[in-house]
Every structure is written in structure tokens, then in C-alpha cells.
Amino acid sequence: MAEAKRRLEERKGRPIKDCASGDPEMDLESAVLGREVLRRGGRREWPRVARRELEAHRAQQAEAIPRDRGDRLFQALGRFEQNHRIELAAHDDYDRWRASARDTKGRVLKGNSKPFTPPELPEGVINVSDPDARVMRTQGTPPRQAYNAQTSVNEQQVILAAEITIDAGDFGHLEPMLDTTLDHLTKQGVVEQPEVVLADAGYWHTRQIQSIAERGIEVLVPPDGTMRDGIRPGWEHGFFDVMRQKLLTDHGRQLYAKRKITVEPVYGQIKHNRHIDRFMRRGRAAAQSEWRLIAATHNLLKLHNHWIASPA
């Protein structure tokens, strides 16, 4: 990698600034302990949380993707090295925490922590064309570099929030999307909360659903997806069964059926009617701006159709 950097510098005839930003400061102990996953996560959870924190930092930085391929190579190299440093730092933090950690009764944690042997070189792969994108796949399509486009809409198919994530699944994005939607509405002077939140099975997140319900908002999310036959092991009883029973009631069926005439047609109109099925720009920040522009034009078309359909 050092030799490749030297050759590129000679070819361009100028020093190339390292595109990687400084490593963010992370309080991993608070982040990991706050997730209450230590018992089942152990050492593996610390670098996992560190990577999430790093991606959140990169999202805030909104770093543009260079047009020149050589500059993109340097950016990819910088991210490889930063990923490596962050992972090693996470393991060091775990070792320091483990040396003095105690359980809820003040006792030394049982069991031996397996020693960690750090790799000599960064591991993994990065897309040089767009380092922010991730390999994703949807039903019936091959894996491809993509972003996960999130939306929240009202009953009139007007998009209230449009966000981009780099997670292939929708898990964990239910409450953040609701918070973003409410924030946008508040800025426009709308203070009323929605009465019901509907989402498909991919958004199932027990803690987030309960948190939203505690605000006085009814939540309807099926715990069983259409891709699985039967019930997921371990999801047979408790809160899962309560939601299943709610969705089987006449009230639950009538409400959840509205997904078919609200959010689903929005994606059909954008992807099939308007033939917008891919992003034209690189980078998370650029894709976010593009997705919001698409959402804005969708809303303008909705308002125009409503205007011409209204009696004079």
C-alpha cells in the first residue's frame, strides 16, 4: 500500500492529502454497557459497537467522495487503516474493562477472556467507487452495492421524512425514523402526534416498539415476515403473541391494511412510474440529498394532482 501511494504521488506530481479524517473519540464502555449486551456479546460486542460509532461519525462528517480514482484509492486506504485502528482500540478498551469489571453483586466476572491476537493488516473489503455504499440484496435480485432508502408517509402518500442508511435490513430504524418525522413536523408547526405507526416485519424491534407505545402511539408491526414459514424460534409467546393477537382483530386488520395504500404505492410510483431505481451520485451525503430531492418532487406531484382534482 505504501508503494502504491508513492507511485500515485509521482504520477499526479503533487502530494495527495490523506482523505481519512481523524479518529473519533469514543466512550465504548458507556456505549456497550448502555446496550446491555455484554452477557451475550462479550469481546465481540466491543468492536461491533466501535464500528457503529465510527460509521455514525462518518455520517456526521458527510465527507464527499472524490471524482478522481487515485484520490478515491487514497480515501479507501485511509478508511482501511482507520477501521484497523478503531478495532484494535476497541479490543484494548475491552481488556482494560475486563480487568476491573464486576457483576451486579460486586464479584469478579467468571470465566476466562480468550486472548486477542490482532491481525497485522486491515481486514475486509471496501468499494473504491463509493466507500460509503454496502453490498445489499432484496428478494429476487442479486447482491449489489446500494443504500437503504427509508421513508415515512402519511395517509395521503405524502413523504414526511426521507433518510439513507447503510444497513441492509430495517431493524433498529423504526424509532429513529419516527423521531426524524416528528422533528420535521415540529419545525413546520405541526405539534400533533400520529395516532398509529405502521411498519412491516423487518422493522420489528421489541424495545423500540414498547418505547413508542409508551408515548401514547399505537404501533402495529408483525413479528413474522412473509419469507419465513411459521413462527421464528423463541418468538412464540409474550410480547410477540400480544402483537399477533392485536393484528388479528378487526381493528388491527383494518389499520394494517392501510400500508398497502400508503407507503407501498410511494415506492411503486418512484421506481416504476418515474423510473428512478438507482442513485446517480456517490457518497452517503450525496445519496441522502438526492433521495430527499426525489421525495420533494414526489410530494410536489402529489400536491399538483390534488390541486387539479379539487373542484374550482
C-alpha angles and dihedrals in degrees: 000000000000091000091049090051091051093051092049092049090052092047094051092043094223138073113268118221114236104253095208114102122223118287111266121239110248132193093207096168092060092041095050096040090047089059092054092219102122097105093057099026106043116162093348092063096060098064089039091057090042090056091050091050090048092051090049088052091050091049090054092048089055090200114193120237110241118241094219113084093218091056090048089054090055091048091051090048091051091051092049090054093044092050088051094050093047093050093050090048090051091054090048090051090050092051092051092048093046092052092063103021122127133191125241090281094050096256126138111263113262125233131044122275110229112239115253120229108200118221115246094227133033114273132217135040135278129199105238093201092057116002091187096060123088135209108261137163136196129200111295096009131096120246114280141165106274151139127238108242112208127194140174119202139181129230091277091058091250111148111236098179134013121190139168124222133179093218115107092213131054094229112129097016100092099088096036090054091048091050091049091049093050090047091053092047092048091053088055093050097259108133101165115108121227114259096217136023117204125191138157125255093270089071095057108135114154098205094046093047091051091046092053092046089054088062089062096258119129113232125201116187121147112230092209121069125212092243093067127072109223128343124329111252110263093020097088102105145019120037092356092060092045090058092046091054091048091053091050094059120095089246093051094046093049093050097044092048087068090075088074092059100036121038101011095059089050092065090043091054093047099043103034109021095039095029093228102147103140141035117252097202134065128237134041095265093049092046089049091054091046093050092050090049089052090049091049093052089047089055092048090054090049091051091046092051090048090050096050091044093052116094115251 
